[in-house]
């Protein structure tokens, strides 16, 4: 990974973030496997891009502008093999689209 600090959040960032044993405890452990993202610096802001190739179907981009200002625009489409509790829990994001994806905007 290459990173240069400046008064802006970043000048240069090129790397990968990998959570190799992602898991939550939701009435017992639920493993999501590996979740990876590409890290970059765009206009002095950190971007984190998820490609959807994970059991959560996490796809989209996070934008980090400061330690207190950030957002995410993307989707979740959980793998059919994940427990029903995971699928039911996503109802907090509304109803899935015709492709089974839940839209998330933060």
N, C-alpha and C positions, 0 to 999 in steps of 0.2 A: 504494500500500500504506500502511496505517496501523499503526503499532507504537508502544507506549509501554513503556519499560523500568521495572521495579520490582524489589524484592528477590525477588519470585516470578519465575518464568521469563517470564511476560507478564501484563499486565492487559487489553490490547487488541491484537488482531491480526486483520486482515481483508485478504487479498491472494491472489495467485496466484503459484505457482512454475512456470516454464516452462523446460524443457530442450529447446530448439528443434532441435538437431542431435545427438540422443543416438546414441551409437555405442560399440561395444566392439571390441576386437581379439582375435579368437578364431581364430588361424590366418589372419588377414586381417580387414579391417574389416567389421563387420556393422552397418548403419544401422538404427536403430529409429524414426527420425523424431522427431516432437515428443511429449514426455511432459509433461503438465501436471497440476497438483494445486491444490486450494484450501487456503489456510492460514487457520487460525483459532486463537483462544485459548479454551479451555474449562477452567474451574476452575484458572486460572493455568498450564495446560499447553498446549503448542503441538500442534495437530492438523494433519495433512497428509492430505487425502483425495484418492484417485485414483479416477476414474470408469470405468476400463477402456477408454476410447476412445483406445487407442494400439496400436501393432503388437505390444507384449508382452502386451497384455490385462491390464496392471497395474491391479488394482482392490482397494480396501480403504482402511484408515486406519492411519497411523503416529501414535503418541502419544509426544511428547517431554516428559518430566517434569523432566529436568536434563541437564547435559552428559554424565552417565554412565548415566542411566536412560532407556531408550526401548524401544519395541516396535512391531511391525507385525502386523496381522491382516487377511489378504486372500487374493487369488488372482493367479495368472498364467495366461493362456491365450494362448500365442503365435499370431500370425497364421500361417496355413498357408503363406504365401509366404516365411517366414523359413527360413534354411538348416536342414537336418536336424541339424547340430551343436547348434543352439539347442534344438530339440525334445528331442534325446537328453540334453543337459545338464540339463534340468529333472527328470530321473529322480532327482536327489539329493533332491527334495522328495517322493518317493514316486510313487504312481500317480495319474493324473488321475481326477476324478470322472466321472460319466456325461455331463457337459456339456463335458468336455475341460479342465477347470480344475484347476490344481495349487494346493492349499491351502498357505499360508505363515503360520506363527505364530512371531514372534520375541519 
